Amino acid sequence: MNLRAIGCNVESAAVELREKLAFDAAKTQKALAELNARFAAEAVVLGTCNRVELYVSRAETVAPLHVPLMAEFLAELHGLSDSAIAPHLYEHADAAAARHLFRVAAGLDSVVIGESQISAQVKEAFETAQQQTATGPLLNALFPAALRVSKRVRSETGVAQGHVSVASAAVDFVRQVFSTLTDKTVLVIGAGEMGRLTLNHLVELTPAAVLVTNRSPEKAADGARECGGRAVLWDQLDDALVQADIVLSTTGAPEPIVSRKRFDANVRRRRAGRTLLVFDMAVPRDFDPAIHDGDAVSVFNVDDLARVADARMAERRRHLPAAEGIVESEVAKFVTEWNKRANGPVIGQLTAEVDRVRDAVIAPLLEKLNGRLTDADKAYIEGAFRLFQSRLLHGPIAALHEASREGHSGGLREALMKLFGLKG
């Protein structure tokens, strides 16, 4: 296959590093173009609040793309040191890479098991790569298969049942701090999917007011209409922070939009010690974590919320064996089908070449013995040669199929082509 999944997630890298490795649209476009041009690789870039991953596939005749090289690539792209990145990267190869993607798409590799948003994010990452013509035969088969696996896992198991998510964890925090929201104001900054999901949970608690702000006034107005809130102009953010009791922020900005200096100068004193909960769901983070004072102002990021949600996952974990079983069966199916596609032309050429050699040997033999053989004799000789051919090819073809099941048949295919003089 020569397939690799290389990246980091919430388990291997803290949010401080993940936010530095985050991909915006421009960096995604650049990364895909570079992976195609510089490394002759099919590529998909998957970035979420909990992970940054590269899925890359190259021709089986060239060296795989391993962690050290991809750490250098990411360091160059993001202006970081590769030594700071490499220790936090994991690498999955061939069938293991397919298994990893299938688990990711199904929400089995998420801190919140069965997370529903991840499947849509995988789909969006694939479509982005396709639009840039960065994918090829392998990834064009792999990602649709991952999305099918996700649907199977969600429909056939209970890993996605119940309201357990980062969004619902945020609501748990709110309930611990405020006895009611009927006199509280919620401020939504940005239009991120996670923020909208969390807002949906909070609206069920009937807050007194919902404010929505965005750099785009039109998007702020649209968001306000959806939740029955009021749009706030972007340059009035400080005033909105003074009014708010709960903040949901998911802007996708490359750096914090609210620094400690800005908050202390324009917001903190005006709040007069009122409690403020900030749920910073952006990666990179929107709020300087130093704003958190452990007293009046509490700032939580996605990792904090994920840990709370994780404590509520017992019921979903019960369904993990069934979900993992689906993944394993689908990985085996994908690897087998992919290698059949790759092996078919080689086996066809190999059989045709041995047919040609067999005929070239039998024809003069039968001509030389012409008149001394009955039709039965000729049929026996031809059958004997065919049996010899079948037994001769059985070993190489069986070995090729076995290597295919293990996901590393490329080297053997190349060897057979060289040994029998087949064309690529």
N, C-alpha and C positions, 0 to 999 in steps of 0.2 A: 504493500500500500504506500509506504513512505509518507504516512500521515502523522502529524504531531499536534497535540494540544498543549500549549505552553502559557502559563499565566500565574496569577496569584489571586487569592480570595481572602475572605475575612479570617480564615484560620491560619493562613500563611503570612499575612501582612496586615499590619495595623492600618487604620483609616488614614493616618498621617502619610503613609507611603502610597496607599491606593489613590488618594486624591491627587498626588503628584503624577500618577500614571494614567489619570483619567483621560479619555478621548472625547474631544468635541468633534463637530462635523469636519472641520478643516484638518485636524490631526488624523482622523479616521481615513479621510481621502488620501492624505499624504502617505500614511502607513500602507494602505492597500496598493497604491501605485509603486511604492518602493519595494514591497515584498514581491510584486509581480516582476518589476524590471530588474532589480538587483539580484534577486535570488531565484528567479524563474519559478515562482511558487504560486499556486492557487492560494487564496487567503480570505479569511473572514475575521473581523475584529469584533469581539463581544465585550462590551463594557456595561456594567450595572453598578449600583451602589455597593454591592458586595464582592464584585470580581472584575478583573481585567484579564482577558484571554485572547490569544492568537491561535487560530486554527489554520495550519499551513500544510500543503501537500505538494510534493515535487515528483518528478519522474523517478522511477525506481532505479534508474541507472546512475543517479547522482546521490551525494551524501545527504542525509537528513539534516534538518535545521534543529540543532540542539540548544539547550538553555544558554550556554556561554555566548553564542552568536546572537541569540535573540535578546539577551540582556544588554549586549552592546547596542543592538538596534533600538531597543526601547530607551536606553540611556541617551543615545544621540537624538532621538525624536523629542524627548522631553527635557533635554538639557540637564541630565542627572549623571551620577557616577554609576557605571555598570556594577561595581563592587557593592554598592548599596542596594542594587536590585536583585542580582543573581541569587543570593541566599534565600530569597523569599519566593522564587519561582519554582513551580512544579512542572513536570513534563510527563505526558502520556503518549505512548507510541502505538500506532496502527490500531489493532482491535481495542486496546485499552483507551485510546483516544476517542474512538467511536463510543465506547461504553461511557466515558466521562461526559461527552456531549449529551448522550441520551439521558443520563442521570440529571444533568444540569437542566435540560429542557423540561423534564418531568418534575422538577422541584425537589429532587432527592439529594442534591448537593447544596441545598440552601440552608441557612441558619434557621429559617422558618420552613419546616418540611411541608412540601405541597404548595409552596408559594405560587400563586396564580399568575403574577405579573411576568415571571421569568420566561415563560413560553412565548409571549408576545415580544419580549426583548430579543430572544433568539431569532424569531422570525424577522424582526426589523433589521437585525445585524446581517442576516443572510441576504435580505432584499437590498440593503445598502451595497453590499459587496457585488451582488449581481448587476446592479445598475451601473457600477463602475467596471464591469466586465472583469472583476478580480477573481471570480470563481471559475472552475473547470469541471471536468467529468466527475471527479471524486466528490468534491464538496457539493456539487449540484445533486448528487445522489444522497449524500450523508445528511444534510440539513433537513430536507423534506422527511427523511426517515426519522430523524430526531423529533420532529413535530408530530409525526404519527404516533411515535412511542409515548409522547406526552399525553396525547388524547386517550390512548389505551389505558395508561396508568390512572388518569383522572376518572375515567368512566368505569373501570373494572376493579378499582381498589378504593379504600377510604382515606388515602393520604391527604386529600384536599378537603375533607369534610370538616365542618365546624368553622367558627370565626377565630382562627389563630393566625395572626400576622403581625408584622411590624406595626401596621396601622392600629390593630386592636390593642397591641401592647401600649401604644401611646394613650389610648383611652383609659387603660388600666392606671397609668400614671395620673391622669387627670382625676380619676375617681378617688385616688389616694390623697390628693391635695385639696380638691374642692368638693364640698358636699353636694353642690348643685351648680349647674351652668346657667341657670335662668337669669342670673345677674352678671354674667361674664361675657367678655368680648373676645372673639377668635379672629386673629389676623392671619391671612394666607398670603405668603409671598411667593410669587412664581406660579407656574401652571404645570408642575410635575405630576406624573401619574400617582406616585406615592402620596403626595400631598392631597390630591383629590380623594383618594381612597380613605385617608385618615380623616379628612373633613367630613366625608359621608358618615363615618362612625360618630364623629363629634356632633354633627347636626342632629342626630337621633337623641342627643342629650338636651336639645332645645336651648342653645345659648341665646343670650339677650341680643347679640349682634354678631354678624360676620363681616369682616372687612377683607377685601381682595385687592392686592396691588401687583403690578407687573410693569416691566419697562415699556411694554406696549399697552397703551390705554384701551385699545380694542379688546385685547385678550383679558385684561382686568375686568372690563365690562361683561364679556362673555362668561367669565368665571363667576362673577357676582350674580348674574342672572340664573346660572345653574343651581346655585345654593341659596338663593333668596337673600343675598348679601348686598353690600354696597361697595362700589369700586372706589379706590383711592389712588390718586396720582402718585407716580413713582417719587417725585421730589417731596412728597409729604410723608415719606416712610417714617422719619423720626417721630412725627406727631402720632402716626398710627401705632408705633411701638409704645408710646406713652399711654395710649388708650387701652392697649391690648392686655388681656390676662393670659392668653395662650397664643403662641405663634407657631405656625407650620411653614417651614421654608424649604423650597425645592427649586431653586432658580437655575442650576446648572452653570453658574458663573465660574470663571477660571480661578477666582480668588475670593476671600470673604467680602461680602457686601456690607457687613457691619463689624467694624473693628472694635477692640476694647476702647480705644481712644474716642471713637465716634460715639459709642454707647455711653461712656462715662460723661462725655461733654454735653451730649444732646438729649439723653434719655433718662439715665439712672436717677439723677436728682429730681427730675420732674415727676417721677413715679412715686416719690415720697415713701419708699419702703414697701409698696404693694407687691404681692407675690406675682412672679412672672415665670411661666413655663415655656421654654423654647424647644421645639422639636425640629432639629436641624437635620433634614433627611437628604440634603444635597451632598454629593461627592464630586468635586471638592466641596468642603463645608462652606456654608454661607455666613456663619457666625464664628467669630474668634472664640475658641473654647475658654479663653481667660475671662470672658464676661461672666461665666458661672462663678457665683460666690458661695454656693452651698447654703444660702440663707434666703434672701428675697428673690434671687434670680437663679434659675436652674436651666442649664443648657444640656440637652441630650442629643446624641447623634444616632445614626442607624445601628451602630454596634451595640450601644447601650440598650436600645429598644429590642434588638434581636435577642439579647441575653434574657430579657424578661419574657419574650414570646417563647423562648426555648423551654422555659419552665412549664409551659402549658401544652407541651407536645406529646404527652404520653399516649393519648388516644391515636394520634396519627402514626406514631412509631409502631403501634400494633400491626399496621398494614404494610410496613416496610418489606417484610419477606416476600409478600405477594408482588409488590411493585418491583423489587429487585429481580424477581423471577421473570417478570415481563421483559425487563431490560436485558437480562442475559439471553433470553430466547431471541430477542430482536437483534442483539449484537451478532449472535451466531448466524442468524438469517442474513443480515446485511453483509457480513464478511464472506459468507458462502456465495451469495449472489454476485457480489462485486468481483470476487476472484474467479468465478465462473466466466464472468464477462471478460476478465483479463486473460484467463487461461484458454478460453475457447479458441481464439485465433491461433495460439501456439500449438494446441493439441491438433487442430485442423491441419496446420502446415506440417506438423510432425508426421501425422498419419498419411497425408498426401505424399510426402517425400519418401517414406518407407514403401508406400504403394508403388511409387515410380521405380525405386530400386528393385523391388521384388519382381515387377513386370519385366524390367530390363534383364534380370537373371533368368527368369522362367522362359521367356520367349525364345532365346537361342537354344536353350536346353530342349524344349519341346520340338523345335524345328530339327535339331540334330537327331532326335529319337523318332522322328516322324516315320510312320509306317510300322514301327515296332511296338507301338502302344495302342491299347484299346481306349475307348472313350472313358471307361472306368479308371484305367491307369492314369490318364491325364487329369481327371478330376481328383484322384487321390494325391497326385504330386502337387497340384495347385492348392488343395486343402492343407497339405503338410506345410507348404510355404506360408500359408495364411496363419496356421496355428503357431508356427515359429515367430512370425511377425507379431502376433497378438501377445505371446509370452515375452517377447523382447520389449515391447512397449509398455507392458503392464507395470513394471517396476517404476520407470520414470513418471508415468501418468499418475500412478498411485501416490508416489512421493510428492508430486505437484499438488494433488488434491489434499494430502495431509498438511503440507506447508500452507495451503490456502486456509484450511480450518484454523490454523494457528496465526494466520494473518501476516505471514512473511514469505510469500511465494515468489517475490520479485527476483531474488537472486537465483533461485532454481530455474525460473523461466529463462532468464538471461543465459544461464549455463547451457540449458538444452538448445537454445537457439544457436549458440556458438558451436556446440558439439555436433549438431546435425546440419550446420550451415544454413539455418533458416533466416528469412528476412524479417526485420523489425517492422 
